[in-house]
Amino acid sequence: METNQPGQARAIHPGQTCAVARDIIIEGRVAYAVGERVVVEAVVPDAQRPQYKYVTLSRALQKRFALSDADIVSLEAVPAQAAPAQPQASAPLTQNWKAWTLAAGLAALAIIVVVTGIVMFHGGATTSKATGAVVCLDPGHGGNDTGALENGVAEKDVNLDIALRTKGLLEAKGYRVVMTRVSDQAVSLAQRCAIANSSHAAVLVSIHNNARPPDVQGTTTYYCSGSEDGAQLAGDVQRNVVAKISRPDRGTRESHLYMVRNVSMPSALLEGVFLSNKEEAWLITDVGFRTKIAEGTAAGIEDYIRAAGAAKTQP
């Protein structure tokens, strides 16, 4: 990358500490202050703007964003006397405890993903231990698209958290997992379907959470109208998630949703709970509850793949 020192260049790698080169305004606030030091959690080029590739946490907003070469400077490339000073601690944030709890969980998951070397982007590499079928997971929304924003919970955040947990569970059982996103980034529906279709995945499961009206609770799973395989996959996911989280079973439903209609493999779209319902919004802020949704999703996927494999071996 180009630095403030002419003629010098240093590659930035995951886990490296860098200095913010300029004030960065996001959502009307200073997300990163000049001189602030940040840790690069992953290097993931954005599909539309590849220069924005260094995934870091904004302490001010408690969200992750992808920064560019112009935004951060490798401390290795800057002489010690020229390195920006660490800014003074900012005033305590006023975000509620739900947002802090979720942000901490996402931070832990991101560190695990980076350290274990299993970060994937747009059908990238998988773990060396994975020898089973390929599964594509689609955490709904991301970036500027928050999805439902209810009762202090942003849908895009819990979707990603649940998907990453599902990924870990599946990989532990030998499945190979492709993610349509692994950080808080915007990915179009067309791009998501392209990732899935190029991955040769056995199934796609898109992970979402619902909203409106506020008095409605429970879990629903959608599949493409007319798809018998999709109906079976949706049924397996729905049954296992409901069994894990004990929320009202709203059943499976046919749909023409983009993500289940434009992929080449059996697909399902899970709506875990209603964020617009105060009780369910409170539940999903708990890491244990999100883990249960992930466990149910992984179990449903495994049930479907096992049954499909057994059917193929029948004479």
For each residue, the residues with C-beta under 8 A, 3 or more apart:
1: 9 10 11 12 69 74 77
2: 9 69
3: 8 9 10 73 74 77 78
4: 21 73 78 82
5: 8 77 78 79 82
6:
7:
8: 3 5 77
9: 1 2 3 77
10: 1 3 74 76 77
11: 1 74
12: 1 16 18 40 43 54 72 74
13: 16 40 43
14: 40 41 42 43 114 119
15: 39 40 41 114 115
16: 12 13 39 40 74 75 76
17: 37 38 39 40 75
18: 12 37 38 39 40 54 56 72 73 74 75
19: 35 36 37 38 72 73 75 78 83 84
20: 23 24 32 33 34 35 36 37 38 67 71 72 73 84
21: 4 34 70 71 72 73
22: 34 70 71
23: 20 30 32 33 34
24: 20 30 31 32 67 71
25: 28 29 30 31
26: 29 31 58 61 65
27: 31 61
28: 25
29: 25 26 60 61
30: 23 24 25 33 60
31: 24 25 26 27 58 60 61 63 65
32: 20 23 24 36 38 56 58 60 67 71
33: 20 23 30 36 60 87
34: 20 21 22 23 84
35: 19 20 84 85 86 87
36: 19 20 32 33 59 84 86 87
37: 17 18 19 20 75 84 86
38: 17 18 19 20 32 56 57 67 72
39: 15 16 17 18 56 57
40: 12 13 14 15 16 17 18 43 54 55 56 72
41: 14 15 55 56 57 64 110 111 114 183
42: 14 55 110 113 114 119 182 183
43: 12 13 14 40 53 54 55
44: 53 55 66 119 121 182 183 185
45: 50 51 52 53 121
46: 49 50 51 52 53 66 185
47: 50 122 187 191
48:
49: 46 52 68
50: 45 46 47 53
51: 45 46 68 69 70
52: 45 46 49 66 67 68
53: 43 44 45 46 50 66 68
54: 12 18 40 43 66 67 68 71 72
55: 40 41 42 43 44 64 65 66 110 183
56: 18 32 38 39 40 41 64 65 66 67 72
57: 38 39 41 62 63 64 107
58: 26 31 32 61 62 63 64 65
59: 36 62 90
60: 29 30 31 32 33 90 93
61: 26 27 29 31 58
62: 57 58 59 93 95 99 100 103
63: 31 57 58 103 184
64: 41 55 56 57 58 106 110 183 184
65: 26 31 55 56 58 184
66: 44 46 52 53 54 55 56 183 185
67: 20 24 32 38 52 54 56 71 72
68: 49 51 52 53 54 71 72
69: 1 2 51 72
70: 21 22 51
71: 20 21 22 24 32 54 67 68
72: 12 18 19 20 21 38 40 54 56 67 68 69
73: 3 4 18 19 20 21 77 78 84
74: 1 3 10 11 12 16 18 77 78
75: 16 17 18 19 37 78 83
76: 10 16
77: 1 3 5 8 9 10 73 74
78: 3 4 5 19 73 74 75 82 83 84
79: 5 82 83
80: 83
81:
82: 4 5 78 79
83: 19 75 78 79 80
84: 19 20 34 35 36 37 73 78
85: 35
86: 35 36 37
87: 33 35 36 90
88:
89:
90: 59 60 87 93
91:
92:
93: 60 62 90 100
94:
95: 62 99 100
96: 99 100 152
97: 100 101
98: 101 102 151 152 153 282 285
99: 62 95 96 102 103 152
100: 62 93 95 96 97 103 104
101: 97 98 104 105 285 286 287
102: 98 99 105 106 153 157 158 161 285
103: 62 63 99 100 106 107 157
104: 100 101 107 108
105: 101 102 108 109 161 287 290
106: 64 102 103 109 110 157 160 161
107: 57 103 104 110 111
108: 104 105 111 112
109: 105 106 112 113 161 164 165
110: 41 42 55 64 106 107 113 114 183
111: 41 107 108 114 115
112: 108 109 115 116 168
113: 42 109 110 116 118 119 164 182
114: 14 15 41 42 110 111 117 119
115: 15 111 112
116: 112 113 127
117: 114 127
118: 113 126 127 167 171
119: 14 42 44 113 114 124 182
120: 123 124 125 126 177 178 179 182
121: 44 45 124 179 181 182
122: 47 180 191 195
123: 120 178 195 198 199
124: 119 120 121 178
125: 120
126: 118 120 130 171 176 177 178
127: 116 117 118 130 171 176
128:
129: 171 174
130: 126 127 171 174 175 176 177
131: 174 176
132: 173 174 175 176 305
133: 175 176 201 202 203 305 309
134: 175 176 177 178 199 200 201 202
135: 170 175 176 177 178 201 202 203 205 301 305
136: 177 178 179 180 195 196 199 201 203 204 205 263 265
137: 163 166 167 177 178 179 180 204 205 207
138: 163 179 180 181 192 196 204 205 206 207 259
139: 142 156 159 160 162 163 164 179 180 181 207
140: 147 155 156 159 206 207 208 269
141: 145 146 147 155 156 159 208
142: 139 145 156 159 160 181 183 184 185 186 187
143: 156 184 185 186 187
144: 186
145: 141 142 156 186
146: 141 149 154 155 156
147: 140 141 154 155 156 159 208 209
148: 153 154 155 209 210 211 212 275 276
149: 146 153 154 155 275
150: 153 155 211 275 276 281
151: 98 275 276 278 281 282
152: 96 98 99 281 285
153: 98 102 148 149 150 157 158 275 281 284 285
154: 146 147 148 149 157 158
155: 140 141 146 147 148 149 150 158 159 208 209 211 275
156: 139 140 141 142 143 145 146 147 159 160 184
157: 102 103 106 153 154 160 161 184
158: 102 153 154 155 161 162 209 272 275 284 290
159: 139 140 141 142 147 155 156 162 163 207 208 209
160: 106 139 142 156 157 163 164 181 182 183 184
161: 102 105 106 109 157 158 164 165 290
162: 139 158 159 165 166 207 272 290 293 294 297
163: 137 138 139 159 160 166 167 179 207 294
164: 109 113 139 160 161 167 168 179 182
165: 109 161 162 168 169 290 291 294
166: 137 162 163 169 170 205 207 294 297 298 301
167: 118 137 163 164 170 171 177 179
168: 112 164 165 171 172 294
169: 165 166 172 173 294 295 298
170: 135 166 167 173 175 177 298 301 302
171: 118 126 127 129 130 167 168 174 175 176 177
172: 168 169
173: 132 169 170 298 302
174: 129 130 131 132 171
175: 130 132 133 134 135 170 171 301 302 305
176: 126 127 130 131 132 133 134 135 171
177: 120 126 130 134 135 136 137 167 170 171
178: 120 123 124 126 134 135 136 137 195 196 199 201
179: 120 121 136 137 138 139 163 164 167 182
180: 122 136 137 138 139 187 191 192 195 196
181: 121 138 139 142 160 185 187 192
182: 42 44 113 119 120 121 160 164 179
183: 41 42 44 55 64 66 110 142 160
184: 63 64 65 142 143 156 157 160
185: 44 46 66 142 143 181
186: 142 143 144 145
187: 47 142 143 180 181 191 192 195
188: 191 192
189: 192 193 258 259 262
190: 193 194 262
191: 47 122 180 187 188 194 195
192: 138 180 181 187 188 189 195 196 206 259
193: 189 190 196 197 258 259 262 263
194: 190 191 197 198
195: 122 123 136 178 180 187 191 192 198 199
196: 136 138 178 180 192 193 199 201 204 263 264 265 267
197: 193 194 263 264 265
198: 123 194 195
199: 123 134 136 178 195 196
200: 134
201: 133 134 135 136 178 196 204 265
202: 133 134 135 265 266 305 308
203: 133 135 136 233 265 266 267 268 301 304 305
204: 136 137 138 196 201 259 260 263 265 266 267 268
205: 135 136 137 138 166 233 237 267 268 269 270 297 300 301
206: 138 140 192 259 260 267 268 269 270
207: 137 138 139 140 159 162 163 166 270 272 297
208: 140 141 147 155 159 269 270 271 272
209: 147 148 155 158 159 271 272 273 274 275 284
210: 148 216 220 271 272 273 274 275 276
211: 148 150 155 274 275 276
212: 148 216 274 276
213: 216 276
214: 274 276 277 278
215: 277
216: 210 212 213 274 276 277
217: 247 248 273 274 277 279 280
218: 247 248 249 250 273 274
219: 238 241 242 245 247 248 249 250 270 271 272 273
220: 210 238 250 251 252 253 270 271
221: 234 235 237 238 241 251 252 253 268 269 270 271
222: 234 252 253 254 255 257 260 268 269 271
223: 227 230 231 233 234 252 253 254 255 260 266 267 268 269
224: 227 230 254 255 256 257 260 261 267
225: 254 255 256
226: 254
227: 223 224 230 231 260 266 267
228: 231 232
229: 232 233 266 308
230: 223 224 227 233 234 260 266 267 268
231: 223 227 228 234 235 252 254
232: 228 229 235 236 266 304 307
233: 203 205 223 229 230 236 237 266 267 268 300 301 304
234: 221 222 223 230 231 237 238 252 268
235: 221 231 232 238 239 252
236: 232 233 239 240 300 301 303 304 307
237: 205 221 233 234 240 241 268 270 296 297 300 301 304
238: 219 220 221 234 235 241 242 249 251 252 270 300
239: 235 236 242 243 300
240: 236 237 243 244 295 296 297 299 300 303
241: 219 221 237 238 244 245 270 272 293 296 297 300
242: 219 238 239 245 246 247 249 296
243: 239 240 246 296
244: 240 241 292 293 295 296 299
245: 219 241 242 272 273 283 289 292 293 296
246: 242 243
247: 217 218 219 242 273 280
248: 217 218 219
249: 218 219 238 242
250: 218 219 220
251: 220 221 238
252: 220 221 222 223 231 234 235 238 268
253: 220 221 222 223
254: 222 223 224 225 226 231
255: 222 223 224 225 260 261 269
256: 224 225 261
257: 222 224 260 261 269
258: 189 193 261 262
259: 138 189 192 193 204 206 262 263 267 269
260: 204 206 222 223 224 227 230 255 257 263 267 268 269
261: 224 255 256 257 258
262: 189 190 193 258 259
263: 136 193 196 197 204 259 260 267
264: 196 197
265: 136 196 197 201 202 203 204
266: 202 203 204 223 227 229 230 232 233 304 308
267: 196 203 204 205 206 223 224 227 230 233 259 260 263
268: 203 204 205 206 221 222 223 230 233 234 237 252 260
269: 140 205 206 208 221 222 223 255 257 259 260
270: 205 206 207 208 219 220 221 237 238 241 293 297
271: 208 209 210 219 220 221 222
272: 158 162 207 208 209 210 219 241 245 284 293
273: 209 210 217 218 219 245 247 277 280 281 283 284
274: 209 210 211 212 214 216 217 218 277 280 281
275: 148 149 150 151 153 155 158 209 210 211 280 281 284
276: 148 150 151 210 211 212 213 214 216 281
277: 214 215 216 217 273 274 280 281
278: 151 214 281 282
279: 217 282 283
280: 217 247 273 274 275 277 283 284
281: 150 151 152 153 273 274 275 276 277 278 284 285
282: 98 151 278 279 285 286
283: 245 273 279 280 286 289
284: 153 158 209 272 273 275 280 281 289 290 293
285: 98 101 102 152 153 281 282 289
286: 101 282 283 289 290
287: 101 105 290 291
288: 291 292
289: 245 283 284 285 286 292 293
290: 105 158 161 162 165 284 286 287 293 294
291: 165 287 288 294 295
292: 244 245 288 289 295 296
293: 162 241 244 245 270 272 284 289 290 296 297
294: 162 163 165 166 168 169 290 291 297 298
295: 169 240 244 291 292 298 299
296: 237 240 241 242 243 244 245 292 293 299 300
297: 162 166 205 207 237 240 241 270 293 294 300 301
298: 166 169 170 173 294 295 301 302
299: 240 244 295 296 302 303
300: 205 233 236 237 238 239 240 241 296 297 303 304
301: 135 166 170 175 203 205 233 236 237 297 298 304 305
302: 170 173 175 298 299 305 306
303: 236 240 299 300 306 307
304: 203 232 233 236 237 266 300 301 307 308
305: 132 133 135 175 202 203 301 302 308 309
306: 302 303 309 310
307: 232 236 303 304 310 311
308: 202 229 266 304 305 311 312
309: 133 305 306 312 313
310: 306 307 313 314
311: 307 308 314
312: 308 309
313: 309 310
314: 310 311
315:
